[in-house]
């Protein structure tokens, strides 16, 4: 197939774009690991919670789990499988003031990945927004999947990646629980408070990076806590944090920590989760992204899909302009999907590490391939995701999931010209650029 001559068109078009400047928290890199790779995620892109391969509901008041009513914390809600929704790329856990079980005035949801997804070590990350109000207690946390190894709580451990008390919406905490079986348990934790605003007003990224002898806590990649000292009465250090743990997401109402709701507490209340991701530390890749990749690329399976790739090594960010424009320009206003003849263009921006870039994708509206008019609106949250894995200086694979236009897939890309190949090859073996 004849290679399309897109270079001049791509460069000319970039000249008229108004590029958004986003920190792309939705695609945070590992901070304490030099190289890492995404090994598991739930982006909540469908319309139902994946209870087949990822999550299961925990129903009731905890008594079925062998805990005192109220999940051992004096909580006031009855957990159901009717208090979650998945829509627009988000999972929402909703707390309601209603009675579905005698003795409980509230309902909410609690889900976990036990026996479906479990890990020892890595970066565990969530992007979310919390409800505000006295009595709310949202959490993203981890428990061991096999408590026969070190015994019942807390000899077997607990990792609280993030908790929030709804009456203190500007502050979150990260904690570990360990030591002996209750009541001979111990804990260590730290708090983080925003300089302005609250965790109910906007989304934030909450993460831990868990290694054999250290656990670090982050908010929007700000490192605010480290724990290195813990123990278990039933095993040598680094027990109990050296076995598989699973995730839990829940929104409790009332309980020992937040206290009960009061007359000002507003229901229903939503705990909104954008994604949950797990990264594992890896060895250095054989190829590393560097500015020698900065060039025009194209999809050889079409007659004209073009990509302009730009890596910024100072900030470890990549920008990509993706033009889904084919041989002939269609009439103005003709809709076009990815890979179809048309004039939609998209932009992607996000961090890179090793040979992989993880980008947030923005669908440009109001600006076409040869239009002097830039996009009219761009949502900072993005319209989807794009991962580009570079095999070498001339070939790469793009995996995309663009929820706003319901398009996803995988396509190869190649360079159009080879002007920077020598530079790329020189830099590729010198570590991440």
Residue, then its C-alpha position, 0 to 999 in steps of 0.5 A: x500500500x502506498x504510504x500517504x503523504x501526511x507529514x506537511x498536513x500534520x505539521x500544518x494542522x498542529x500549528x492551528x491547534x490550541x493544546x490543552x494543558x492538563x496534568x492528566x491525573x487519570x494516567x499517573x505514573x509510578x513514582x517510586x518505581x523506575x519502571x512499571x506496567x499496568x497489570x489490572x484495571x477496571x475503567x468502568x466503561x460498561x453499564x454494569x459492575x463486572x461481578x463475573x471476573x472482577x468484583x463481588x458484593x458483600x450484603x448485609x450487616x457483617x454478621x454473615x462474615x462472622x462480625x458483630x452487626x455493623x461490620x464490627x465498626x458500629x456502622x448503620x447501613x445495610x449493604x445491598x447489590x442495588x446501590x451501585x451504578x456504572x455509567x459514563x465511565x464511572x462507578x457510583x456507590x450511593x448511600x440512601x436513607x431508606x429501610x430495606x432491613x429492620x433495624x437499619x435506616x440506611x443502605x449503601x454498597x460494599x464490593x471486593x475483588x477477593x478470589x478474583x484479583x489479588x496482589x502482593x506488592x505494586x502500585x494500587x491506584x484509584x481516581x475518585x470523588x467523595x461525598x460530603x456530610x457528617x456520617x459518611x465514611x468512603x474507603x478504598x482498602x485491602x485485606x488479605x485473601x487467606x487469613x489462615x496464613x497469619x490469623x484473623x484481624x489484625x494479625x493478618x493485616x489491613x492496608x487502608x489506601x484512603x479513607x475520608x470522614x465526610x464531616x472533614x471533606x478536606x482531609x484523608x488518611x492512609x493507615x495500616x493495621x497489624x500486630x495481634x488478633x483483636x483486641x491486641x491489634x496495632x495501627x499506624x497512619x498519616x493524614x493529608x489535608x488539601x491547601x484549598x478545596x475539598x475531596x468532594x469538589x473534584x476528583x483526585x488520585x489516591x495510591x500506595x506503592x507497596x514493596x517488601x519493606x515499605x509502603x508509601x501513600x500518595x495523593x495526586x502523586x504527592x508523597x505524604x506518608x511512608x510506613x516501614x515498621x509493622x509486625x504480626x504475632x503469627x509470622x516474621x517480618x515483613x509479615x503480614x504484608x508479604x502475601x496476597x491482598x484484595x481490594x474493597x470499595x465501600x461507603x459506610x454510613x455512621x460508625x465509630x469513626x465518623x459518628x452518625x449522620x445529623x440533620x444537615x446530612x444530605x441523602x442520597x450521597x455518592x462516592x464516585x470512582x473513575x477507575x481502579x488500577x494496579x501496576x507492577x514494578x518491572x525491569x528496564x525495557x529493551x526500548x525506551x521512549x525518547x525525543x527521537x520518536x518525535x515525528x509524523x506516523x501513520x496507520x498502514x492499514x488505512x489510506x490516511x490515519x495520521x499521528x503526530x507524536x511528541x515526547x517531552x522528556x523534561x516532564x516525561x509526557x507525550x502528546x499525540x495528535x490523531x487525525x482520522x482523515x482519509x483520502x477525500x474530505x467528506x462534506x462538512x458536518x458528515x459524522x465519522x467514526x475512528x477508522x472511517x473516512x471523515x474529519x474527526x481528530x483527537x488528541x492524547x496527552x499523558x505520561x510515559x515510562x519505558x517503552x509505553x505511553x498512557x494517554x488521556x484522549x480528548x475528542x476535538x469538537x468544532x475543529x476539523x482537519x484543515x480548519x483554522x478553528x480550534x476545538x470549541x470544547x474540551x472536557x478536562x476529564x477526557x473522552x477515553x484512554x490510549x496506550x502506545x507501546x513502541x517496539x522500536x524507533x519505527x513501529x508501535x501499537x496503539x490500543x484505544x478505548x474512547x467511551x464518548x464515541x463507543x470506539x475501541x480497538x488496536x492498530x499498528x502505526x509506523x513512521x512516515x519519514x525517518x529523519x529522526x531514526x538515528x537520534x532515536x536509536x542513539x537515545x533508546x538504549x540510554x534509559x528513559x528519556 
